[in-house]
Amino acid sequence: MTETCPNGSSKRNQPAPFQFGLKTLLGTVLLSCIVCGFYSQFGVVGVAYAWYVLLTLAMVVAACRKKHGEALACVALLLFSSCLLFVAVAGPQRDSGRCPCFDNLKNISLAIQRYADKYGRLPPPYIADKDGKPMHSWRVLILPFMDTYERDLYKQYRFDEPWNGPNNRKLAGKMPPVYRCPVRKRKRGEFLTDYVAVTGPNTVWPVDQRVGLRDVPDGTSNTLMVVESANCGISWLEPLDLDVDTIPMKINPKTERGISSVHPGGVLGVLVDGSVQFLPNSMPSNTVKALLIRNDGQEVDWRAF
């Protein structure tokens, strides 16, 4: 028999204390999954962002709980705007596939791989004259292994004069888009590359020898081949890159020339295996050095980043 309360309501219809409905339980599980997903992909920053969205949602629902139509519209608008904000701000930092430089670096890595397949070795950092003076960059040497535009440009290049000779200097203004960061602002008439090698002893770009895949004992997935450098000041034709002995072992050093980009959070780098990896600003100096040296016996745990 149903007992009736003094106010006329039935006790049977009143929920027991701390009893959760199915919607509440499912919502809690869903939100927990979202928070865990953000943490696994974006770390503490992702969790903070997720909680910001969830708390804001709760405030909107609480303010509009008596007007369900308005509450639903506010929630939908908030979710849509939050997703756009997240993609715009956090996407380039962690998802290298969204970064504009990803495709360029991937095309460069494919061209280097095709060069290695044909000649059995990676390209040298530069070709020198009889006196040892650098004449032609590896960026020129891999042009035939790219698209039609780059192959035609290679045919116009003359190897009987230096990179800045009478004919070759005219090609500077025809800089292939693959060598420039799509989002970095540049001055008129500036033809500086944003992608460089890190050369020097025990790297994959030594000056005194040609390196093959067998010459990378640390593993092709643990050794850097090409990196971004937004402050290098190097013409795309110039046979010059970063020197492992002089650059700081940091990502985005504040004052010195080195491994850097205009993208928030870090830079992209190409490994010898051809994959493009995100290198965060927080990467320790010893890890940066381990990635640049091909035979130091150190393995890098990419899951730590």
N, C-alpha and C positions, 0 to 999 in steps of 0.2 A: 504494500500500500504506500502511496506517495504521501509524504508528510508535507503539509503546507506551512510556509513561514508566515509570520504576522503581516508582511507586506504583500502576501498573496502569491509569491513565487514558489516554485517547487524546489526542494532540496536536491531532488534527483537531477535537475537541470544545471545545478551549480557545479563547476569543475573543482576537483580536489586541489588543495594547495600544491604548488610546484608541478602541476600537471602540464605537459607540453602537447600541443596539437601536432598533427602530422605536418602541416605547412611549416610550423616553427622548426621542427626537427630537420626537415629537408632543407630549409633555408640555412640552418646552422651548418649542416654538412657541406652545402654548396659554397658558403662563404669560407669555410675552413679550407676547402680544396683550392679556392681562388688565392687565398693568402699563401698556402704552401707552394702553389705554382709560381706566384710572384717571387717567393723567396728562392726557389730553385733556379730561376732564370736570372734574377736581378739582385739577389742578396738582400741586405738590410734596407737598402733604398727602395727596393720593390715592395717589401713588407710595409714600410712607412707610407708609400703611395697607396697601397691597397687599403690600409686602415683609414687613410684620409678619405678615400672614396666611400668606404662603408659607413663611416661616422657621418659624413655629409648626407648620405642616403637616409640614415636613421633620422637625422634632423628634419629633412624634407618630409619624410613620412609622418613624423610626429606633428609637424606643423599643419599638415594637410589631411590628417586622418579622418576628419569629418567630411572631407570633400574628396572622395576617392578618384574622381575623374581628374581633378587638378593634381593630386598626388602622383597618379600614374604618368601624367604628362611631364611633371617635374623630374621624376625618376628617369624616364626615357631620355629627356634632354640632358640630364646630368651624366648618364652613362655614355651617351654619344659624344659629348664634349670631352669627357675624361679620357675616352679611348683615343680621340684625336690628339689630345694633349700628350698622352703617354707615348704614342707613336712618334710624335714630333720631337719630344725631349729625350726619351730613354731609348727609343729604337736604334738610332745610329750608334749608341754607346755599346750595346750588347749584341745586336743582331747585325753581323757584318754584311748579310745579304741585303740589308736595306741601305747600307752606306753607298753613296754615289761612286766611291773609289773602288768598290768591290769588283765591278765588271772590268775596269781598267786593269787592275792588278791580276785578275784571272786571265785576261787576254795576254798580258805580258808573260805570265808564268807558262801559258800554253806555247807561246812563241819560243821561249827558252827551252822548253821540253822538246819541241820539234828540232831546234838547233842541235840539242844534245843527241837526239835520235839519229840525226844525219851524220854528225861528226864524232860521236862517241864521247864527247866531253862537253861540259858547260862552256859558254863563251868566255873569253878572257875579259878582264875589266876594261882593257883597251888594247889597241894595236899600236906599237911604238915604231919610231923610225930607227935607222941604223945607230943613232946615238942614244937611244933609249928614251927619247922624248915622246910622250903620249900624242898620238895622232887621231885615232878614231875610237869612238865609244862603243861599248857593247849594245847601247840603245840603237846604234846604227846597224850593227851586225845582225840583229834579230828582225829587222824590217822585212826581209823577204819571207819570213814565216808568219806574217800577219795578213791583213786584208789587202784588197786591190790597191787602195790609196797608198798604204805603206810600201807595197812592192814597187809601185811606180816611182815613189819618192826615192827608194833605194837605187833605182836605175839612173837617177839624176845625180847621185852622189859620186864624187870623184875621190878615189883612194890614192891618187898621185899628188894630192895636196892635203894640207892639214884640215881639220874640221872647220877652221875659221878662214880658209883660203878664199880666193876671189869667187870661185863657183859655189863652194859649200856654204859660205856665209849667207848666200841668197836663199838657201833652203831653210834657214832658221825660222823665217816667218811662216813656213808651211808645216809647222810643228804638228805632228799627229795628235788628235784629241786623246789618244790612249795614254799619253805621257803627262797630262795635266789633270789636276783635281777639278771636278766640275763646279765645286762650290767655293773654291778659294778665289778671292778677289785679286786681280792682277792689274798692273798698270798697262797703258797702251804701249804696244811695241815690246812687251815683256814675253820672252819665250823660254821661261825657266821651267824645268821639269819638277814634278812633285814626287817622283819615284826614283830612288837611287839604290845602289848596292852599298854594302859595307865591306870595304876591301882591307887586305892586310894579311899577315901571316896567320895560318890556321883557320882562316875563313874559307868560304867556298869561292872567294875571289882573290886568291893570292896573285901577286904580280909575277912571280918567278916560275909558275907552273900552271898547267891546265888541269882542272879538277873533274873527275868523273864521279858517277854515283857510288862506285866502290871506294872512293876516297873520302867518304863521309861516315866514319865508323860510329858516330853518335846517333846515326839514323836520319833519314831524310825528313822524318816528321818531327825532328827535334832541332833542326838547324835552319836559321833564317837565310833567305837568298836576296830578297828585295824588300825595302821598307819605304814608308812615306817619309818625306822630309819637306815641310812647308817653308823652312827658312834656310835652305841650302844655298840658294843663289846660283845654281848651276844651270847653264844652257842645256837644252835637251841633246844638242850635238856635242857638247864638251866632254872630252874623255877624262872626267873627274867625278868622284863619288865621295862618300864619307870614309874616313880612315878609322879603323877599329882602335888604333892606338891613341887617337887624339879626341874622339868624341866622348861626351859623358855617357856613362852606362845608365841612362835614365830614359823614360818615355816622356816626351814633351818637356825638355829642359827649358827653364824660363829665359835664360840669357844666351846660352851657347848654341851653336849650330849642331844639329843632331837628328835623332829619330823623332819626328814631330808631325802634327797635322792640325787642321783647323776644326776637326770634328771633336765634339765634346767627349771627354772620358778617356781618350786614348788614340791609338793609331792602328792601321792595318799593316800586316806584313805577310809576305809570301814565303812559305817553307819550301825546301828543296823538293818535296814530294808534290808541289804544285798547289797545295791547299792554301787558302787565305785565312789568316787567323787574326783575331782582335787582341791587341796588346794594351792592356789598361794602364793608366797613369800610375796605379799602385803597384805595378810589377817591380819586384825587388831588383836592385842593381846586379846582384850575382846571377839572377835568372836571365836578365837581358844579356849579360856576357856569355852565359852558357848557351844561349840560342845563337849567338853570333859565331862561336867557336865550334868547329866541326869535329874536333877530336879530343875534347877534354874529359870524355867519359861520363858526363852528367846528363841525366834524363830529366825532362821537364814534364811535370804533371799538369796538363791543361785543365783538368777538372778543378784545380785550385783557383782558377780565374773565372 
